[in-house]
Amino acid sequence: MSERSEPTSKHSREQTGRRGGARRFRDPWGVPHLRAGDPLALAAAQGRVTAYDRAWQIEVERHRAQGTSAAFLGVDALDWDRFARQVRLDDTARRCHAALDPATAEWVSAYVAGVNDGLAAGAARAPEFAATGLTPGRWEPWTPLGVWLGHHILFAGFPGKLWREHVAQRLGPEAVDVFATDGPSVAGSNGWLLAAERTGTGAALLAGDPHRFFEDPGVYQQIRLACPEYDVVGLAVPGVPGIAHFGHAGAVAWAITNAMADYQDLYAERLRRDGDQVQALGPDGWRLAHSHLETIEVAGADPVEVEVVETDRGPVIVGGPDDETAISLRYPPRVRAELGFATLPELLRARTVTDVDHALRHWVEPVNVVQAADTAGGLLHRAAGAVPVRHPDNGRRVVPGWDAEHAWQGWYAPMPRATVVGRAVMANERGLAAPLGVEFAPPHRARRIAELLDAGHDWTADGLAEVHTDTYLGSAEPLLAVLEGLTGLDPATAALRERLRRWDRRMAADSTDAARFAALRAAVVRRIAAHPALAALAEPPAYPEVFAPWLALTPRVGYALEHLLGAASLPGVDVAALVRAAADEVAGAAEDPVRWGDLHRLAAWRALPDPDPGPGPRLDGDHDCVLATSSVPGVTHWCFRGPTARFVWDLARREDSRWVVPLGTCGVPGDAHHDDQSPAWLSGELLPVITEWDQLVEERDAHDRNADRPPPGMRQAAADFGGVSAGRTPG
């Protein structure tokens, strides 16, 4: 094994000294602030504190990247493990790590050494290990790259192409665009940048909130990394070194949203067996494909054998040599052996937007829209990542792997960028990144953010909380317009229409009218999905279960409702009649007033779920609000995806920046900082970013089992800083 593929012996010998040299502090919310004498010692300290605070979470992610999570999570994890094996996540991570430059490889290895140094102590305080019988394992130098891949392999929504193929085959190609919308499983974000002339601070403000699936513990880790070369505060991905997406380095700050780019292709494959070998038909005829068998261990069930096949296009993720249908996935990290990790240490060292821009030259996965600002007045708004150049059909459907017309022809360059004049908004809409994608989010969030920003002046970090939490539902109008045009309504339905006519279009948790609208919307979605015109889509293709969220008809109707109610409606579907029937149904329901928050509850994913968690906290917002707490219309009002952090980076004074996460900094149930930020997050409050070292409390080594106990006065300090009381519970 090469020297770069595992921590060097010299690096291992240095760990004890580095642990002593790195110091760990906590703010009143338990956010780790790390100081070390050099970047490698700091990376090791980041890995160590992450293992201590998030041991269960990062070990689950390691196993998911390897396709070994079913061994302790059981059959519920089997579908993911099978996909991870077939798409070759772990092997791709190894390839990408082997291609790293020596300096980046050493930095990642330092982080891994820190994780391995802290895992035993972290696992000892995490009850999930004992509950599953899992023993913490050993991280390899490529494991952080595997964790990153595991988070983002479905990020670009390539299963949407399976859905389009399904629609085209069952209803015809002309029906595909009727369902065009932000997919039910695509992550997104809000982000905005205000130039100095639009703020009350004399410098730029950069703000946003990433939208991902809610998880417990959260998908972002608040952290500060300081050494003589840099001092950066931001949101890290647990299990990955540095601060990739949202960071403030004092002189410069950066943030991202999903560009909604299309950079993953699906190829129909013709496979055949030739003895013990597998062959695939390509543009040049039949060629040998890679194939081997792997065994997935499953807790409480028999092991499952999986055949892994890879053609010249990519790994086969649907079907195989013995099936009528086989589909392979081609994605940039597999093709290029790159993720873009060389960007991460360069971002930490950035001092200007030019530095950020330069660091992004390495970036590959995922494709993002990036905004940045610096204290000298520099502003940046650009896309970053790797998007292949190929036939337009590749972006929409499954294409034949044996046709040379659909081969990749290089990489899109230069990536789009825009000049910032006053303010810039990014919310996954068609805009800056339009040349890179096929489907984008509806424009409602982006338009509303721009409208709110333009209505104000002299913005500050505290003031921007009202933008983060705006609940105006821009997508309500098409349904209300159909309802308005109905005639001959019975008294109860007419009264419902009158209430919704007066409704302020805000999805506030305490609003009964918002609940009525949501009930009407759900009833309309269910009736459209049940219409005979869509019967051919009701039974999804026999694809792996991991793709089910993209293939279920009712969610697809729910998210495409605007199109289906408008000019793109399907032939044979009388939209007005369905809305009338749905309105009669809702109007005739029980008269007891129900508030939106009674229906719209937070439902966070846990790798080891509580068997009886009870209802989650009540939520404001909805899918197309700026406060994008997404439900699945027609399926459930519960919320599985939304703002997994909120932040405002102040370029005038970093200590005036603000942030908050849905739970807390620690992944250990019962810890004082497991969910102490929830009340602030639920109420729309932003918490201070503490940067003065004398306002922090130095903590003992993470190997001390008592280190998680907050020092005396820490809880009161949280209240003194205007934060939340640790004694409150979400509700």
DOLO-338475 format. One record per residue (C-alpha): residue in one letter; x, y, z. Coordinates in steps of 0.2 Angstrom, whole numbers, plus 5000, padded with zeros to 4 digits. Last residue first. Example, Ala and Ser with C-alpha at 12.3 -4.5 7.8 and 13.67 -1.06 7.14 Angstrom:
% DOLO-338475
  residu     x     y     z
       S  5068  4995  5036
       A  5062  4978  5039
This chain:
% DOLO-338475
  residu     x     y     z
       G  4787  5112  5106
       P  4806  5110  5108
       T  4811  5108  5126
       R  4817  5121  5138
       G  4830  5118  5152
       A  4845  5123  5141
       S  4838  5141  5141
       V  4840  5149  5124
       G  4852  5162  5118
       G  4853  5180  5123
       F  4871  5179  5127
       D  4866  5179  5146
       A  4855  5164  5143
       A  4869  5154  5136
       A  4880  5160  5150
       Q  4868  5153  5162
       R  4870  5136  5155
       M  4889  5138  5156
       G  4889  5144  5174
       P  4898  5129  5180
       P  4907  5119  5166
       P  4896  5109  5154
       R  4898  5091  5156
       D  4904  5083  5140
       A  4922  5082  5147
       N  4916  5069  5160
       R  4922  5054  5151
       D  4939  5062  5149
       H  4946  5056  5132
       A  4940  5073  5125
       D  4954  5082  5134
       R  4948  5095  5146
       E  4938  5110  5140
       E  4943  5128  5139
       V  4928  5140  5142
       L  4925  5154  5129
       Q  4922  5172  5132
       D  4940  5175  5134
       W  4943  5168  5116
       E  4932  5181  5108
       T  4924  5173  5093
       I  4906  5169  5099
       V  4894  5168  5084
       P  4878  5174  5092
       L  4862  5165  5090
       L  4848  5168  5077
       E  4830  5167  5083
       G  4817  5160  5071
       S  4806  5153  5085
       L  4809  5135  5080
       W  4828  5137  5078
       A  4829  5146  5095
       P  4819  5133  5104
       S  4830  5119  5095
       Q  4847  5127  5100
       D  4848  5116  5116
       D  4845  5100  5107
       H  4861  5089  5110
       H  4870  5102  5120
       A  4867  5097  5138
       D  4869  5079  5132
       G  4854  5068  5134
       P  4856  5060  5117
       V  4874  5061  5111
       G  4875  5070  5094
       C  4882  5086  5101
       T  4881  5103  5093
       G  4863  5106  5094
       L  4845  5103  5087
       P  4839  5113  5073
       V  4855  5123  5070
       V  4858  5142  5073
       W  4869  5156  5067
       R  4873  5174  5069
       S  4888  5186  5064
       D  4891  5201  5075
       E  4908  5193  5081
       R  4913  5194  5063
       R  4913  5212  5063
       A  4911  5221  5046
       L  4910  5206  5035
       D  4894  5199  5044
       W  4890  5181  5040
       V  4872  5177  5043
       F  4868  5159  5046
       R  4853  5146  5047
       A  4856  5128  5048
       T  4847  5112  5043
       P  4834  5122  5034
       G  4821  5110  5028
       R  4817  5092  5024
       F  4807  5078  5033
       C  4791  5089  5037
       W  4775  5080  5041
       H  4760  5085  5031
       T  4759  5068  5023
       V  4756  5060  5006
       G  4745  5072  4996
       P  4757  5086  4997
       V  4774  5080  5003
       S  4780  5092  5017
       S  4795  5104  5015
       T  4800  5116  5029
       A  4806  5129  5016
       L  4805  5145  5027
       V  4807  5155  5011
       C  4791  5147  5007
       D  4789  5135  4992
       H  4790  5119  5003
       D  4781  5125  5018
       G  4783  5136  5033
       D  4779  5136  5052
       L  4783  5120  5062
       R  4775  5111  5076
       P  4788  5100  5086
       G  4788  5082  5083
       P  4774  5070  5087
       G  4778  5055  5098
       P  4795  5046  5097
       D  4789  5029  5100
       P  4801  5016  5093
       D  4815  5029  5094
       P  4824  5027  5078
       L  4842  5020  5076
       A  4849  5029  5060
       R  4838  5044  5065
       W  4828  5054  5053
       A  4820  5070  5059
       A  4801  5072  5058
       L  4796  5090  5062
       R  4777  5092  5062
       H  4765  5101  5050
       L  4748  5095  5055
       D  4745  5104  5072
       G  4757  5117  5065
       W  4744  5121  5052
       R  4730  5124  5064
       V  4715  5113  5065
       P  4698  5121  5069
       D  4684  5109  5074
       E  4672  5109  5060
       A  4674  5091  5054
       A  4675  5089  5036
       G  4662  5094  5023
       A  4672  5109  5017
       V  4687  5098  5014
       E  4677  5085  5004
       D  4668  5099  4994
       A  4684  5107  4990
       A  4692  5091  4984
       A  4676  5088  4973
       R  4678  5106  4966
       V  4696  5104  4963
       L  4694  5088  4953
       A  4680  5096  4943
       A  4691  5111  4939
       V  4706  5100  4934
       D  4696  5090  4921
       V  4710  5077  4917
       G  4707  5070  4899
       P  4723  5078  4892
       L  4736  5082  4905
       S  4738  5099  4912
       A  4752  5110  4905
       A  4742  5126  4904
       G  4740  5126  4923
       L  4734  5115  4937
       L  4745  5101  4932
       H  4760  5113  4931
       E  4757  5121  4948
       L  4754  5103  4955
       A  4771  5097  4950
       Y  4777  5094  4968
       G  4761  5085  4973
       V  4759  5075  4957
       R  4777  5068  4959
       P  4773  5065  4978
       T  4757  5055  4972
       L  4766  5045  4958
       A  4780  5037  4968
       L  4796  5036  4957
       W  4808  5048  4964
       P  4805  5043  4982
       A  4807  5024  4976
       F  4825  5025  4970
       V  4832  5016  4985
       E  4819  5002  4982
       P  4829  4996  4967
       Y  4819  4997  4950
       A  4804  4987  4946
       P  4795  5001  4937
       P  4782  5011  4947
       E  4764  5006  4947
       A  4753  5021  4947
       L  4761  5028  4931
       A  4749  5019  4919
       A  4734  5025  4930
       L  4738  5043  4926
       A  4723  5046  4915
       P  4712  5035  4926
       H  4713  5049  4940
       A  4720  5043  4957
       A  4735  5054  4956
       I  4724  5069  4952
       R  4712  5065  4966
       R  4726  5063  4979
       V  4734  5080  4974
       V  4717  5089  4975
       A  4714  5082  4992
       A  4732  5087  4998
       R  4729  5104  4991
       L  4713  5106  5000
       A  4720  5100  5017
       A  4735  5112  5015
       F  4723  5126  5011
       R  4713  5122  5026
       A  4729  5121  5037
       A  4734  5138  5031
       D  4717  5145  5035
       T  4719  5138  5053
       S  4735  5148  5055
       D  4745  5145  5071
       A  4759  5136  5062
       A  4760  5150  5049
       M  4760  5145  5031
       R  4756  5163  5025
       R  4745  5166  5010
       D  4736  5180  5019
       W  4719  5171  5018
       R  4704  5182  5013
       R  4701  5172  4997
       L  4704  5156  5007
       R  4690  5161  5019
       E  4679  5165  5005
       R  4682  5148  4996
       L  4679  5139  5012
       A  4662  5148  5014
       A  4658  5144  4996
       T  4662  5125  5000
       A  4650  5126  5015
       P  4636  5135  5005
       D  4636  5123  4990
       L  4646  5130  4975
       G  4637  5134  4959
       T  4652  5142  4950
       L  4671  5138  4951
       G  4683  5151  4945
       E  4690  5156  4962
       L  4694  5138  4966
       V  4705  5137  4950
       A  4713  5153  4955
       L  4716  5147  4973
       L  4725  5132  4965
       P  4736  5142  4954
       E  4740  5155  4968
       A  4747  5145  4982
       S  4764  5143  4975
       G  4770  5160  4982
       L  4768  5154  5000
       Y  4773  5168  5012
       T  4781  5160  5027
       D  4796  5171  5030
       T  4808  5164  5043
       H  4825  5167  5035
       V  4820  5184  5029
       E  4814  5190  5046
       A  4831  5183  5053
       L  4839  5196  5042
       G  4837  5209  5055
       D  4849  5202  5067
       A  4863  5201  5054
       T  4860  5219  5049
       W  4851  5227  5034
       D  4852  5246  5032
       H  4837  5245  5020
       G  4822  5235  5017
       A  4809  5232  5004
       D  4822  5226  4991
       L  4828  5212  5003
       L  4810  5206  5005
       E  4806  5206  4987
       A  4823  5198  4983
       I  4819  5184  4996
       R  4802  5182  4988
       R  4808  5180  4971
       A  4821  5167  4975
       R  4809  5157  4986
       H  4795  5157  4972
       P  4806  5153  4957
       P  4801  5135  4956
       A  4817  5124  4959
       F  4826  5119  4944
       E  4825  5105  4930
       V  4837  5103  4916
       G  4854  5109  4922
       L  4871  5118  4918
       P  4866  5132  4906
       A  4853  5138  4919
       A  4866  5140  4933
       L  4865  5159  4935
       G  4846  5158  4933
       R  4834  5144  4935
       E  4830  5143  4953
       N  4840  5134  4966
       A  4838  5148  4979
       M  4852  5161  4975
       V  4850  5179  4978
       A  4862  5193  4974
       R  4862  5211  4981
       G  4868  5228  4977
       V  4876  5224  4960
       V  4884  5207  4960
       T  4892  5203  4944
       A  4888  5185  4938
       R  4897  5169  4935
       P  4894  5153  4924
       M  4908  5140  4924
       P  4921  5142  4910
       A  4920  5128  4905
       Y  4908  5113  4903
       W  4919  5098  4903
       G  4924  5085  4889
       Q  4914  5076  4876
       W  4905  5063  4886
       A  4898  5049  4875
       H  4879  5050  4870
       E  4882  5050  4851
       A  4893  5035  4853
       D  4878  5024  4854
       W  4881  5007  4864
       G  4876  5015  4881
       P  4859  5020  4875
       V  4852  5034  4884
       V  4841  5035  4900
       R  4832  5052  4901
       R  4833  5071  4902
       G  4851  5076  4903
       N  4858  5063  4892
       D  4846  5069  4879
       P  4855  5086  4877
       H  4871  5076  4870
       R  4887  5079  4880
       V  4898  5091  4889
       P  4901  5085  4907
       V  4898  5096  4922
       A  4912  5098  4935
       G  4910  5110  4950
       A  4908  5128  4954
       A  4895  5141  4949
       R  4898  5159  4952
       H  4894  5175  4963
       L  4909  5184  4971
       L  4910  5201  4979
       G  4925  5211  4985
       G  4922  5226  4996
       A  4939  5225  5005
       T  4931  5216  5019
       D  4927  5201  5008
       A  4912  5193  5001
       A  4908  5176  4994
       Q  4894  5167  4985
       V  4895  5150  4977
       V  4882  5141  4966
       N  4886  5122  4968
       V  4890  5107  4958
       P  4893  5092  4970
       E  4906  5086  4968
       V  4920  5093  4957
       W  4930  5108  4964
       H  4948  5111  4960
       R  4946  5128  4952
       L  4936  5133  4968
       A  4952  5138  4977
       H  4955  5152  4964
       D  4938  5159  4967
       V  4940  5159  4986
       D  4957  5167  4985
       T  4950  5181  4973
       V  4936  5183  4986
       T  4949  5188  4998
       R  4959  5180  5013
       A  4958  5162  5009
       R  4968  5150  5020
       L  4953  5139  5025
       L  4947  5139  5007
       E  4964  5132  5002
       P  4962  5118  5014
       L  4946  5113  5006
       T  4949  5116  4988
       A  4961  5101  4987
       F  4946  5090  4991
       G  4938  5093  4974
       L  4930  5076  4972
       E  4942  5068  4959
       A  4945  5051  4952
       R  4940  5059  4935
       V  4927  5046  4929
       R  4921  5040  4946
       P  4921  5058  4953
       P  4912  5064  4938
       Y  4897  5052  4937
       R  4892  5039  4925
       L  4878  5027  4931
       S  4873  5011  4923
       I  4856  5003  4918
       A  4852  4985  4915
       T  4835  4979  4909
       E  4831  4962  4903
       D  4840  4954  4918
       D  4853  4941  4919
       P  4868  4952  4915
       G  4862  4965  4928
       G  4848  4975  4934
       V  4849  4993  4940
       I  4865  5001  4947
       V  4878  4996  4934
       P  4894  5005  4938
       G  4900  5016  4924
       R  4901  5020  4905
       D  4915  5007  4901
       T  4905  4994  4910
       E  4905  4990  4929
       V  4896  4975  4937
       V  4895  4972  4956
       E  4885  4956  4959
       V  4877  4956  4977
       E  4876  4942  4989
       V  4864  4944  5004
       P  4868  4937  5021
       D  4854  4930  5031
       A  4844  4940  5043
       G  4844  4947  5060
       A  4858  4960  5056
       V  4862  4959  5038
       E  4879  4955  5031
       I  4882  4960  5013
       T  4892  4949  5002
       E  4901  4954  4987
       L  4903  4946  4970
       H  4914  4952  4955
       S  4912  4960  4938
       H  4922  4972  4927
       A  4915  4973  4909
       L  4924  4965  4894
       R  4919  4973  4878
       W  4906  4970  4864
       G  4906  4982  4850
       D  4915  4999  4848
       P  4900  5010  4853
       G  4897  4999  4868
       L  4889  4982  4871
       A  4894  4975  4888
       Q  4902  4958  4893
       V  4902  4948  4909
       Q  4915  4935  4913
       D  4913  4918  4921
       G  4908  4910  4905
       D  4903  4924  4893
       R  4889  4932  4901
       R  4879  4946  4892
       L  4875  4964  4895
       R  4866  4977  4885
       E  4866  4993  4895
       A  4854  5008  4896
       Y  4865  5022  4901
       L  4861  5035  4915
       D  4870  5051  4917
       Q  4876  5062  4931
       Y  4881  5080  4929
       D  4864  5089  4928
       A  4866  5105  4938
       M  4853  5110  4952
       A  4866  5123  4957
       N  4864  5118  4976
       T  4867  5133  4987
       I  4884  5139  4993
       A  4892  5151  5006
       W  4908  5161  5008
       A  4916  5173  5020
       V  4932  5184  5019
       A  4943  5194  5030
       G  4937  5185  5046
       A  4938  5168  5039
       H  4919  5165  5039
       G  4913  5148  5032
       F  4898  5139  5024
       H  4901  5125  5012
       A  4917  5116  5014
       I  4923  5119  5032
       G  4938  5108  5035
       P  4939  5090  5037
       V  4925  5078  5033
       G  4917  5066  5045
       P  4904  5078  5052
       V  4900  5091  5038
       A  4907  5107  5044
       L  4898  5124  5047
       G  4908  5139  5050
       V  4921  5148  5060
       V  4939  5151  5052
       D  4955  5157  5060
       Y  4970  5155  5048
       E  4989  5152  5046
       P  4994  5154  5065
       C  4980  5141  5069
       A  4961  5142  5072
       L  4947  5131  5067
       R  4929  5135  5073
       I  4915  5123  5073
       Q  4896  5122  5070
       Q  4893  5104  5064
       Y  4880  5101  5049
       V  4870  5086  5046
       G  4861  5087  5062
       P  4861  5073  5075
       D  4847  5068  5073
       E  4843  5071  5054
       F  4832  5083  5045
       F  4834  5080  5026
       R  4843  5095  5018
       H  4839  5113  5015
       P  4854  5124  5018
       D  4850  5141  5025
       G  4857  5158  5020
       A  4866  5174  5023
       L  4881  5185  5017
       L  4882  5203  5023
       A  4893  5215  5015
       A  4902  5230  5024
       G  4897  5247  5031
       T  4886  5239  5045
       G  4869  5246  5040
       T  4868  5236  5024
       R  4863  5239  5006
       E  4878  5249  5001
       A  4890  5236  5008
       A  4884  5223  4996
       L  4870  5211  5001
       L  4873  5192  4997
       W  4859  5180  4998
       G  4857  5161  5000
       N  4842  5149  5001
       S  4846  5130  4999
       G  4843  5114  4990
       A  4842  5095  4992
       V  4832  5085  4980
       S  4821  5071  4986
       P  4804  5077  4982
       G  4810  5084  4965
       D  4810  5103  4961
       T  4798  5103  4946
       A  4794  5096  4929
       F  4779  5084  4930
       V  4770  5091  4914
       D  4787  5092  4906
       V  4787  5073  4904
       A  4770  5072  4896
       E  4776  5075  4878
       P  4787  5060  4879
       G  4772  5048  4879
       L  4761  5042  4893
       R  4769  5025  4899
       Q  4786  5026  4891
       A  4789  5044  4893
       V  4782  5044  4911
       H  4794  5030  4916
       E  4809  5037  4907
       R  4805  5054  4916
       W  4805  5045  4932
       L  4821  5035  4929
       K  4829  5052  4924
       G  4823  5059  4941
       P  4834  5045  4948
       F  4849  5057  4943
       G  4844  5069  4958
       A  4860  5079  4959
       F  4862  5075  4977
       L  4860  5056  4975
       I  4879  5053  4976
       H  4880  5068  4988
       H  4880  5062  5006
       G  4888  5045  5002
       L  4901  5054  4992
       W  4906  5065  5006
       V  4907  5050  5018
       G  4918  5041  5006
       L  4930  5055  5004
       P  4931  5056  5023
       T  4935  5037  5023
       W  4950  5038  5011
       P  4963  5038  5025
       E  4955  5023  5033
       W  4944  5025  5049
       R  4945  5011  5061
       G  4930  5003  5069
       P  4918  5007  5083
       T  4911  4992  5090
       L  4892  4989  5086
       G  4882  4979  5098
       T  4866  4988  5092
       A  4860  4996  5108
       A  4878  4997  5115
       F  4884  5007  5101
       E  4868  5018  5101
       P  4871  5023  5119
       A  4884  5036  5114
       R  4896  5040  5128
       A  4908  5026  5126
       A  4908  5028  5107
       G  4915  5046  5109
       A  4929  5039  5120
       A  4933  5025  5108
       L  4932  5036  5093
       G  4944  5050  5098
       D  4961  5044  5092
       N  4953  5036  5076
       V  4945  5053  5072
       G  4961  5062  5075
       A  4971  5050  5064
       V  4958  5053  5051
       Y  4960  5072  5052
       A  4979  5070  5050
       S  4976  5059  5035
       V  4965  5072  5027
       W  4980  5085  5029
       E  4993  5073  5023
       A  4982  5069  5007
       T  4980  5088  5004
       A  4999  5090  5005
       P  5003  5075  4994
       D  4991  5079  4980
       L  4976  5068  4980
       A  4975  5055  4966
       A  4975  5040  4979
       H  4961  5048  4988
       C  4950  5049  4973
       R  4953  5031  4969
       R  4950  5026  4987
       A  4933  5036  4987
       T  4928  5028  4971
       D  4931  5011  4978
       D  4921  5015  4993
       L  4906  5022  4983
       R  4906  5008  4970
       V  4889  5011  4963
       Q  4884  4993  4966
       R  4891  4992  4983
       A  4882  5008  4989
       F  4866  5003  4980
       R  4866  4986  4990
       D  4870  4995  5006
       W  4856  5007  5003
       D  4843  4993  5000
       L  4850  4983  5015
       A  4848  4997  5028
       D  4830  4993  5033
       V  4836  4974  5034
       G  4846  4977  5049
       L  4855  4992  5057
       F  4870  4982  5063
       A  4876  4973  5048
       A  4864  4983  5037
       S  4877  4997  5038
       T  4890  4989  5028
       G  4889  4997  5011
       Q  4906  5005  5013
       A  4899  5023  5012
       R  4885  5018  5023
       H  4897  5011  5036
       R  4907  5027  5037
       E  4891  5037  5038
       V  4885  5026  5053
       E  4902  5028  5061
       I  4900  5047  5058
       Q  4884  5048  5067
       W  4888  5037  5081
       A  4904  5046  5086
       R  4897  5063  5084
       D  4904  5073  5099
       Y  4919  5063  5103
       A  4923  5058  5085
       T  4920  5076  5079
       V  4932  5082  5093
       R  4946  5070  5087
       G  4944  5074  5069
       Q  4944  5093  5072
       A  4960  5091  5083
       A  4969  5081  5070
       A  4965  5094  5057
       L  4972  5107  5069
       A  4988  5097  5072
       L  4990  5097  5053
       P  4986  5115  5051
       D  4999  5121  5063
       G  5001  5127  5081
       A  4983  5122  5087
       R  4967  5131  5092
       L  4950  5123  5091
       H  4933  5131  5095
       P  4920  5118  5098
       V  4902  5124  5099
       G  4895  5119  5116
       W  4880  5131  5116
       P  4889  5143  5129
       D  4905  5142  5119
       R  4917  5128  5120
       F  4936  5128  5120
       R  4949  5115  5114
       R  4967  5116  5114
       A  4979  5108  5101
       G  4997  5106  5107
       G  4994  5091  5119
       R  4985  5082  5105
       R  4999  5087  5093
       G  5012  5079  5104
       T  5002  5063  5106
       Q  4999  5063  5087
       E  5017  5065  5081
       R  5021  5046  5081
       S  5006  5043  5070
       H  5012  5056  5057
       K  5030  5049  5058
       S  5022  5031  5055
       T  5013  5038  5040
       P  4994  5039  5040
       E  4987  5027  5026
       S  4985  5027  5007
       R  4998  5041  5005
       E  5013  5029  5009
       S  5007  5017  4995
       M  5000  5000  5000
